[in-house]
């Protein structure tokens, strides 16, 4: 399997370093196109989240540059400066890592729910850019399917596995109660909305910023959860002193609050600010100067980390082992794909040759009947002839086993083919029935 994964994550790199390698959607799209071209790769996909940046490539063939070097080149960062913070995985090791990653097993919040959506979104973005291929499609679709099965059958942790929930849990630990606590949320994306709903459920008084410029200067009440006040984004600095809790969670590549913004500002005593973004939203110098306490996503994860249930962990790994084996078999079979296609084309040609005779026969009989047969009668006959021709072509191929394989292998091959034919590849919800053909 020609897959290479190179990545940096929370286990080896602090947030200050991770944010240097983070990508917005637009940046990721441009990077994937460039990396695929530079590496002459079959496929290229980037995952960029708060915890990690990971590059997956298939069929990388550039001899003068590794995927790691190419990634550093995109970010204009020295390849030697942070090499020890990166991990490179290849083949099934990379696949195994992605399976566990998609279930939240490699996240700073063990078992988190958001990562599966992030992996799925990364696949969608790579598709939009035209950067996926059959190998990456198979790998990522399998990872998402495995994660969904784990999530539906195993509870990996007793804690609520999401950044929003853990942010609220952290505030509860520090403040004991959130009832009537004034909170400002900067950013009304998915993360901001989740936190707003969680805070209002605890009785907090929540305000959320909204960028009017993005919404043609109209008040978009539907974007602000019920019970929350809307604050124009451009007014965020002037109202900071009204809030005991400030949470910033945007996708902006720039700071939403700079140290210089707070010159002369009167902030609430003992106010607590949470920065849930990567790259960070809040200028780190604000915390260093003692203006207020700023907690970043790494500190938050450490504060609320919970112990995973060992039995649930074992169950999840057993499920992932099944999916890993499926990947191993599918990628192991890839060298035979060309032969399968050749055989399928041969069977198709054989079936078409048989049908030529059948179709001529049916329509000659129609002429002879002089209108005595209905369209349904003709359709039924045609369906029967198609099924019969396909049956004869398949039988011709299967009888070849008798002449080309040792006798002890016959039964195993036939059983495998029988099971394969019975699979519901059309997703109808049931196994195929013999020659149930409808032509409209």
C-alpha positions in Angstrom: 0.0 0.0 0.0 1.7 3.2 -1.2 0.5 5.5 1.5 2.6 7.9 3.5 1.4 10.0 6.5 3.4 12.7 8.0 2.0 14.6 11.0 2.5 16.8 14.0 0.2 16.6 17.0 -0.4 17.5 20.7 1.6 14.5 21.9 4.9 15.9 20.6 4.3 19.6 19.9 2.9 22.5 22.0 0.2 24.7 20.6 2.7 27.4 19.7 4.3 25.1 17.2 1.2 23.3 16.0 -0.4 26.6 15.0 2.6 27.3 12.7 1.6 24.2 10.7 -2.2 24.7 10.8 -4.3 25.4 7.7 -7.6 27.1 7.0 -9.8 25.4 4.4 -8.6 27.8 1.7 -5.0 27.3 2.6 -5.5 23.5 2.8 -7.0 23.4 -0.7 -4.1 25.3 -2.2 -1.6 23.2 -0.3 -3.1 19.9 -1.4 -3.0 20.9 -5.0 0.6 22.0 -4.7 1.8 19.0 -2.7 0.2 16.6 -5.1 1.8 18.2 -8.0 5.3 18.5 -6.4 5.2 14.9 -5.2 3.7 13.6 -8.5 1.3 11.7 -6.1 -1.8 9.9 -7.0 -3.7 11.5 -4.1 -3.1 14.1 -1.3 -5.2 14.9 1.8 -4.7 17.2 4.7 -6.2 17.0 8.1 -5.8 20.2 10.1 -7.5 20.5 13.6 -6.7 22.0 17.0 -4.7 18.9 18.0 -2.9 18.1 14.8 -1.9 18.6 11.2 -1.5 15.4 9.2 -0.7 15.0 5.5 -1.7 11.7 3.7 -0.3 11.0 0.2 -0.6 8.0 -2.0 1.9 7.0 -4.7 4.4 9.8 -3.8 7.1 9.5 -6.5 9.2 12.7 -6.2 12.8 11.5 -5.7 14.3 14.8 -4.6 11.8 15.7 -1.9 9.9 13.8 0.9 6.3 14.6 1.9 7.7 16.1 5.2 10.1 18.4 3.3 7.3 19.4 0.9 5.0 20.2 3.8 7.6 22.4 5.4 8.2 24.0 2.1 4.5 25.0 1.9 4.8 26.6 5.3 8.2 28.1 4.6 9.7 26.5 7.7 13.1 24.9 8.0 13.0 21.1 7.7 15.6 20.7 10.4 14.0 23.0 13.0 11.1 20.8 14.1 11.9 17.4 12.6 11.8 15.6 16.0 8.1 16.8 16.5 6.9 15.0 13.4 5.9 11.4 12.9 6.1 9.6 9.6 4.0 6.4 9.0 3.7 4.3 5.9 1.4 1.5 4.6 -0.7 -0.3 7.2 0.9 1.6 10.0 -0.6 4.8 8.6 -3.9 3.1 8.0 -3.9 1.8 11.6 -3.2 5.3 12.9 -6.1 6.8 10.9 -8.5 4.2 12.2 -7.7 5.0 15.8 -7.5 8.7 15.1 -11.1 8.7 13.6 -12.4 7.2 16.8 -10.8 9.9 19.0 -8.2 7.5 20.5 -5.3 9.8 19.6 -7.0 13.0 20.7 -6.0 15.1 23.7 -9.6 14.6 24.8 -9.8 10.8 24.6 -12.7 9.5 22.7 -13.8 12.9 21.4 -16.8 13.0 19.0 -15.6 15.9 16.8 -12.7 14.1 15.1 -14.9 11.8 13.0 -16.6 14.9 11.5 -13.2 16.5 10.9 -11.9 13.4 9.1 -15.0 13.3 7.0 -14.8 17.0 6.2 -11.1 16.6 5.2 -12.1 13.9 2.7 -14.8 16.1 1.3 -12.3 19.0 0.9 -9.8 16.8 -0.9 -12.5 15.7 -3.2 -13.5 19.2 -4.0 -9.9 20.0 -4.9 -9.7 16.8 -7.1 -6.9 15.5 -4.9 -8.2 12.1 -3.8 -7.7 8.8 -5.6 -9.0 5.3 -5.2 -6.5 4.5 -2.5 -7.2 7.5 -0.2 -11.0 7.2 -0.9 -10.9 3.6 0.3 -8.7 4.4 3.3 -10.8 7.4 4.6 -14.2 5.9 3.8 -13.2 2.8 5.8 -11.9 4.9 8.7 -15.1 6.9 8.9 -17.2 3.7 8.8 -15.1 2.1 11.5 -15.4 5.2 13.7 -19.2 5.3 13.3 -19.4 1.6 14.3 -17.2 2.2 17.4 -19.2 5.3 18.4 -22.5 3.4 18.1 -21.4 0.3 20.1 -18.7 1.4 22.6 -18.5 4.3 25.0 -14.8 5.0 25.2 -15.0 7.4 28.1 -17.3 8.4 30.9 -16.7 12.1 30.2 -18.6 14.0 27.6 -16.1 13.8 24.7 -16.2 17.2 23.1 -14.2 20.4 23.4 -17.4 22.4 24.1 -18.5 20.1 26.9 -15.0 20.1 28.4 -14.8 23.9 28.3 -18.0 24.0 30.3 -16.7 21.3 32.7 -13.6 23.3 33.2 -15.5 26.5 34.0 -17.7 24.5 36.4 -14.5 23.3 38.2 -13.2 26.8 38.5 -16.4 28.8 39.2 -18.5 26.1 40.9 -21.6 27.5 39.3 -22.4 29.3 36.0 -25.8 30.6 37.0 -26.0 34.3 35.9 -22.3 34.4 35.0 -21.8 36.8 32.1 -20.0 35.1 29.3 -18.9 36.4 25.9 -18.3 34.0 23.0 -16.2 35.4 20.1 -17.1 33.4 17.0 -20.5 31.9 16.0 -19.3 28.9 14.0 -20.0 25.3 15.0 -17.8 25.4 18.1 -19.2 28.8 19.3 -22.8 27.6 18.9 -22.1 24.3 20.8 -20.5 26.3 23.7 -23.3 28.9 23.7 -26.0 26.1 24.0 -24.0 24.4 26.8 -23.5 27.6 28.8 -27.1 28.7 28.5 -28.2 25.2 29.7 -26.1 25.9 32.9 -27.9 29.2 33.4 -25.1 31.5 32.2 -25.9 34.9 30.6 -24.4 34.5 27.2 -23.5 37.0 24.4 -22.1 36.0 21.1 -20.4 38.1 18.4 -21.7 38.2 14.9 -19.9 39.7 11.9 -22.4 42.0 10.2 -20.3 42.3 7.1 -20.8 38.6 6.4 -24.5 38.9 6.5 -25.2 42.1 4.5 -25.7 44.2 7.6 -28.9 42.3 8.5 -29.5 41.0 12.0 -29.3 37.3 11.7 -31.2 36.2 14.8 -31.3 32.6 13.6 -27.5 32.4 13.9 -27.6 33.2 17.6 -29.0 30.5 19.9 -32.1 31.3 21.9 -31.3 33.1 25.1 -28.1 34.7 23.8 -27.5 38.3 23.1 -25.9 39.4 19.8 -22.9 41.6 19.9 -21.4 43.0 16.6 -18.0 41.6 16.1 -16.4 45.0 15.7 -17.6 46.0 19.2 -16.0 43.0 21.0 -13.1 44.9 22.5 -15.3 47.7 24.0 -17.5 45.2 25.9 -14.8 42.8 27.3 -15.0 44.5 30.7 -18.7 43.4 31.0 -17.9 39.7 31.1 -16.4 37.3 33.7 -15.8 34.6 31.0 -14.6 35.2 27.5 -14.3 32.3 25.0 -12.8 32.7 21.6 -13.3 29.9 19.0 -13.0 31.2 15.5 -11.3 29.9 12.3 -9.5 33.2 11.9 -5.7 33.0 11.1 -5.2 36.3 13.0 -5.7 37.2 16.7 -9.2 38.3 17.6 -7.8 40.1 20.7 -4.4 41.7 20.7 -2.5 42.9 23.8 -2.6 46.4 22.2 -6.4 46.3 22.1 -6.5 46.2 25.9 -4.4 49.4 26.6 -6.5 51.3 29.1 -9.2 48.7 29.2 -11.0 48.0 32.5 -11.4 44.2 32.7 -13.3 42.4 35.4 -11.3 41.2 38.3 -10.5 37.4 38.1 -12.0 37.1 34.7 -11.2 33.9 32.8 -10.6 33.6 29.1 -10.6 30.4 27.1 -8.9 30.2 23.7 -10.2 27.2 21.9 -8.7 27.9 18.5 -5.6 26.8 16.6 -4.0 29.0 15.5 -4.8 30.8 18.8 -7.3 33.6 18.8 -6.0 35.5 21.9 -2.6 37.1 21.9 -0.5 35.0 24.4 1.2 38.2 25.7 -2.1 39.1 27.4 -1.7 36.2 29.8 2.0 36.8 30.2 1.4 40.4 31.3 -1.1 39.3 33.9 -4.0 41.3 32.5 -6.3 38.2 32.8 -5.9 34.4 32.9 -5.9 32.9 29.5 -6.3 29.1 29.1 -5.5 27.5 25.7 -6.8 24.3 24.4 -3.8 22.2 25.6 -4.3 23.5 29.1 -8.0 22.8 29.0 -7.5 19.2 27.8 -5.0 18.5 30.5 -7.3 19.9 33.2 -10.3 17.7 32.3 -8.6 14.6 31.0 -10.4 11.4 32.1 -9.4 7.8 32.3 -10.7 5.6 29.5 -12.5 2.4 30.5 -10.1 -0.4 29.7 -12.8 -2.9 28.7 -14.4 -0.4 26.3 -10.9 0.3 24.8 -10.4 -3.4 24.1 -13.8 -3.7 22.5 -13.0 -0.7 20.3 -9.7 -2.1 19.2 -11.3 -5.5 18.3 -13.7 -3.6 16.0 -10.8 -1.7 14.5 -8.9 -4.9 13.9 -11.7 -6.1 11.7 -11.6 -2.9 9.6 -7.8 -3.1 9.5 -8.0 -6.6 8.1 -10.5 -5.5 5.4 -8.1 -2.7 4.4 -5.2 -5.2 4.3 -7.1 -7.5 2.1 -8.4 -4.8 -0.2 -5.1 -3.1 -0.7 -3.4 -6.5 -1.0 -5.8 -7.4 -3.8 -5.1 -4.2 -5.7 -2.4 -5.8 -8.0 -5.1 -8.1 -9.2 -7.6 -5.3 -10.1 -6.4 -5.0 -13.7 -6.9 -8.8 -14.2 -10.4 -8.5 -12.7 -11.2 -5.7 -15.1 -9.9 -7.7 -18.0 -12.0 -10.8 -17.0 -15.1 -8.6 -16.5 -14.6 -7.0 -19.9 -14.3 -10.5 -21.5 -17.5 -11.6 -19.8 -19.2 -8.5 -20.9 -18.2 -9.1 -24.5 -19.3 -12.7 -24.3 -22.6 -11.7 -22.9 -23.1 -9.0 -25.6 -22.3 -11.6 -28.3 -25.0 -13.9 -26.9 -27.5 -11.1 -26.6 -27.1 -10.1 -30.2 -28.6 -13.4 -31.3 -31.3 -13.3 -28.5 -32.5 -9.8 -29.3 -32.8 -10.5 -33.0 -34.7 -13.6 -32.2 -37.2 -11.8 -30.0 -37.9 -9.0 -32.4 -38.3 -11.4 -35.3 -40.9 -13.3 -33.2 -42.6 -10.0 -32.5 -43.0 -9.3 -36.3 -44.3 -12.8 -36.8 -46.8 -12.3 -34.0 -48.1 -9.2 -35.8 -49.0 -7.3 -32.7 -50.4 -10.2 -30.7 -47.7 -9.6 -27.9 -47.8 -6.7 -25.5 -44.9 -4.5 -24.6 -44.8 -6.3 -21.2 -44.5 -9.6 -22.9 -41.6 -8.4 -25.0 -39.9 -6.8 -21.9 -40.3 -10.1 -20.0 -38.7 -12.1 -22.8 -35.9 -9.6 -23.1 -35.2 -9.8 -19.4 -35.1 -13.5 -19.5 -32.8 -13.6 -22.4 -30.4 -11.1 -20.7 -30.4 -13.2 -17.6 -29.8 -16.3 -19.6 -26.9 -14.8 -21.5 -25.3 -13.5 -18.4 -25.7 -16.9 -16.7 -24.0 -18.6 -19.6 -21.1 -16.1 -19.7 -20.6 -16.5 -15.9 -20.7 -20.3 -16.2 -18.2 -20.3 -19.0 -15.8 -18.3 -16.7 -16.4 -20.5 -13.7 -15.9 -23.8 -15.6 -12.4 -22.5 -16.4 -11.5 -23.2 -12.7 -11.8 -26.9 -13.5 -9.0 -26.6 -16.1 -6.8 -24.1 -14.4 -6.8 -24.8 -10.7 -5.9 -27.8 -8.6 -9.0 -29.7 -7.5 -8.4 -29.0 -3.8 -9.0 -25.3 -4.5 -12.3 -25.6 -6.4 -14.6 -25.6 -3.5 -13.0 -22.7 -1.7 -13.1 -20.5 -4.8 -16.7 -21.3 -5.6 -17.8 -20.6 -2.0 -16.0 -17.3 -2.1 -17.7 -16.3 -5.4 -21.1 -17.5 -4.1 -20.8 -15.2 -1.1 -19.6 -12.3 -3.2 -22.6 -12.6 -5.6 -25.0 -12.7 -2.7 -23.8 -9.4 -1.4 -26.2 -6.5 -1.8 -23.9 -4.2 -3.8 -26.9 -2.2 -5.0 -27.7 -1.3 -1.3 -31.3 -2.5 -1.6 -31.3 -3.8 1.9 -31.5 -7.5 0.9 -29.4 -10.1 -0.9 -29.9 -10.4 -4.6 -32.6 -12.7 -5.8 -32.2 -15.0 -8.8 -32.8 -13.1 -12.1 -35.2 -10.6 -10.6 -34.9 -8.1 -13.4 -37.2 -5.1 -14.2 -36.9 -3.0 -17.3 -38.8 0.2 -17.6 
